[in-house]
Amino acid sequence: MSSSISNTSQNAYYQSENNEGYTIGIVVSDYYSEITHKLLDASIQVLTQYGVKEKNIEVLNMPGAFELIYGLGRMIENHEYDGIIALGCVIKGDTDHDKYINQAVANSIAQLTLEYNIPITFGLLTTNTLQQAEDRSGGALGNKGKKRHWQF
């Protein structure tokens, strides 16, 4: 499908002549659901705004960010998608636990993308505080679910 990227000072939007045939998988973590489900809603809004049929968007919920890896694998094995979006939120705590989760998810997305030749968008918020996550999921800094636009 013919496409182009249009960069503005606020955003990069995916544009295509015909996105109706695209099938998109979204794996979303339910941990911090008040954050991640806002990202999910915004992602679906942008996809449908640019012509992807809502019936062609499949959502798979996972309990936490680390489980996004398993969910991505299931989606790749069970259906052919034009692209997959991984959405989650990890907030820094008192230990380095967040670093291990973030690194594992990032490495797995890169590995799965290369191994299966499918674009997977990294939509994992990695913040230091709950306020930062709120600011990035519809608060003061907009919604990163909307700012993640995909060229498949």
Buried (B, 14 or more C-beta within 10 A) or exposed (E): EEEEEEEEEEEBBBBBEEBEEBBBBBBBBEBBEEBBBBBBBBBBEBBBEBBBBEEBBBBBBBEBBBBBBBBBBBBBEEEEBBBBBBBBBBBBEEEEEBEEBBEBBBEBBEEBBEEBEBBBBBBBBBBEEEEBBBBBBBBEEBBBBBBBBBEB
